[in-house]
Amino acid sequence: MDLALRSSRAAESLTKWLAPLSFTDWSAPRVTTALTQGVVDWGVAHGWRVRREVPSIAGLPGAHPDRPGYLDVVCERLGAPPIAVEIDRTDKQWSSRKLLCEADAGAVAVWVRWGSPRTWIVPHPVALVDIPTIRRRVAGRVLYSRAEAHMAVAATAPTPPPRCRATTRKGAPCPIDPRPSGLCHVHDPAVQCGARKKNGQRCGNATGGARCAAHQNSPMYDDAPTLL
């Protein structure tokens, strides 16, 4: 399988895994810790060997020439290339280059980004997991929130079908689907008999607009009430 396709599938799976994660007014270290744990849980759930702070698979140097560079999370799999994951709040150019080198070394490279909007182009075949967040300053501290997961669920929730705006004789909302008028075929005066009864009231039998059998020869009731 093509390495770019593997990276894309891994990023898609990880995005779905992290979707339920939401938080309000968390510090940057706390968000990074939660996302890192989420990546670890995702790998463990797939039965892979998961390690944190792993020396670069590509053998990249770190901040000191005598020390190797490190990856945030590595998922090792039997019969498939390892997955190298970097987790960043900002668009670190070094992370982008690091993951590109890991991909060149045969690893599936995934970049988990949260916080600031993306400004750097994600190099092919590195795949992106984008975690949008909102930031605000409270008492001199910058705090982050993520409510998109719940908002997305609410946005995709099915809208209840419309119902007639009249009420039944017992005072309950009418459960029948409405006509264009907003009233059902039972409560809409336009489709009722409408004839004047002996007691002077209007006949409300649902007939589709014609007179009912009892009032075929009766005069129509001129002052038919309307429901607001």
N, C-alpha and C positions, 0 to 999 in steps of 0.2 A: 504494500500500500504506500502511496506517495506520502512523504513526510509532512507536507503542507496539509494534506487531508487529515492525517492523524492529529496534527496540532489543532485544526479546526474542530474536529469531533471532540477532542479533549476539552477545548475551551467551551464548547456548547454544553457538554455534560457538566462541567464545573460551574458554569453560569446558572444552570438550573438548580444545582445543589446549593449554591449560595443565595438563591433568590429569596428564601424565607427569612434570611437574616435581616433584622431591622434593629435600629438603635436610635437613641435620642440623647443628644448632648454628651457624647463620649469624647474623651481625649484621643489624640492621634495614636499614641502607643496602644491604647485599649482597642481601637478599631483594628490596627495592624495585627494585634495578638489574636483577636477574634477571627479575622480573615485567615490568618495562618493556621489556626486550629481547624477552621472549616475546610481548608485544603487538605490537611492531614486526615481529617475524618472522611473526606471524599475518597482519598487513596486507600485508606484502610477498608472502607466499605466495599471497594472493588477487589479486595484480597491482595493488594500489592504491598511490597516492603516500602515503608515511608520513613524518610529521614529528614531532619532539619539541619540547616547550616552545614551543607555537604560541600567538600572541595569541588571546584569546577571540574566538570567532566572533560572539558576541552583543555584543561591544564592552564587556565588563565591565571596570571599573577594577581595578588590582592593589593591592598594599599601599601604593603611593604614588599620589596622585591624578593625577600627570602620566605614569603608566605604565599600560599595559593589563594586565589579568589574563592569565594563561597557562594553557593546558591541557597535561597531561602528554603525551598522544599524540593526533594527529589523522590519520585515514585519509581521504583524498580520493578520490572515485570518480566516474567518468563516468556520467552518467545516474541518479545516486542521491545522496541527501544525505550529507554527510560524517559520519564517526563520531568523536565526541569521547569520549575515555577519560581518566578520572581514576584514579589508583592511590594508595590510602591504607592505612596500618596501623591507624588509628583512625577512628572515625566523625566526621569533620570536618563540622560543620554548613555551613561555607562551601563545601566541595566539593559537598554536596547541593544547595545553592542555586545554585551555579555551573552544575551539570549541568542543573538544571531550567530555568535561563535559556537554556542552549544548546539544549535541546529546544524551548523556545518560539521560538527563532530558526530552527528547522527542522533541527537536527542530531540524529543518532541518538546518544543519551547512554547511556554504559555506565560503571558504577562498579565498579572492581576493588577488593575489600576483603579484607584479610588481617590476621592478628594478633588483636586483641581481638574478643570477641563483639559482634555488631551490637546497638546500642541505639537508633539513630535509624531512623525509618521511611523507606524509600527512596521518594521521591515519584514518582508516575506522571507521565510515561511513562519515567522513568529505569530501566534494567535493571541488575541486580546480578550480578557474578561473584564468588562467595564462595570464598575460599581459606583453609580452616581450618588453623591452625597451633598448635603447642604451644610454650610458652615456659618457659625455666628460667634460673636465675641461676647463673653459673659465674664464680668469682673476681671477683665484683662486676659482671660484665657480664650483660646480658639477651640470651640467644641463642634462636633460633627454629628449629623443626624441622617438617618436613611429610613424614609417612610415609603419609598417607591413600591416596595413589594406589596404592602397593604393597599396602596392606592391602585396598583394594577389589578389586584383581586377585586376591589370594589368596582373598578371600571369595566371589568369583564363579567361582573355578576349579571345574570339575566334580569331584564326589566319585567316586572309583573304586567300581565296583560290588562288593558283597561276594562273597567266594569261600569255598569249603569250607575248614574249618580243619584238615583232615587233610593228610597228605603222600602222595605217590605212592611206589611201590616204590623209585624212584631217589632218594628223599629231597627231591624238589622240592615246593613248595606245589601243592596240587590246584587246577587252574584251573576246575573245574566250579562252577556256581552252587549255593549251599547250599539245603537245606530249612529249615523253621523251627527245626530242632534245631541248625543251624550246620554240618551235614555234608551232603554231596551224596547223591544216590541210590545211589552206588557204595559210599560209606564209612559210611553211616548203618546201624547194626545193625538198626534197626527195619524196614528195607525189604530186608534180606538173607535168604537162605535160612535160616540159623541152625541147620541140622541138624548132628548130631555125625558127623564123618567117621571113617573106619576108624582113623586115627592119633590119634583122640581130640580133634582140634582142631575148631573151629567152622567151618562152611562160610560163606564170605563172598560167595557169588555174589549179585549184585543181581537180585532177583526182584520187588520191590515188596512183600515181606513174606511171600509164599508160599514153599513149598519148591521147590527146583529139580528138574529132571527126574531127576537122579541120586539124590536123597534124598527122593523122595515118600513112602517108607514108613519112613524113618529117624526116630528120636526127635529132638526138638528139643534143642539144646544149652542147658542151663539157665544156665550161668555165662558168658553172652555178655559180652565185654569192652566197656567204654565208653571213649570218648576224652574227656579233660578239655579 
